[in-house]
Amino acid sequence: MPITNQRVAGHAFLREMYGDAYFPDHVVDLGRAVLLGLCERIEAGRPSDLAALYTLTHAATEEFNLLEAEFEAAGSGIETVAREWIAEEFWFVASAYGFTDADVEELIATRDW
């Protein structure tokens, strides 16, 4: 499903991670896919409130949790700076879809990174 939100469609997800050699592009690609999948689910389901949005972001966060093993296998990891970059991307997604009052910590509450 193509993304219809123009802000999202033109956004370079995880740009900072791609720009840092510590993070292998093939694993960052997986993280980017998680974020794009989240956007697709938001567009398909049009969450009506924050609770519905948080359900979707928690599921995407769980997908990121699974990527930790991929990062480690590639000699990398989701460390402090990456945590902040990923959290910022979740906030970007929420705000791009009109949820400007979303709490960034609640968006990623299920994280273990």
Secondary structure, 3 states (H helix, E strand, C coil): CCCCCHHHHCCCCCHHHHCCCCCCHHHHHHHHHHHHHHHHHHHHHCCCCHHHHHHHHHHHHHHHHHHHHHHHHCCCCCCHHHHHHHHHHHHHHHHHCCCCCCCHHHHCCCCCC
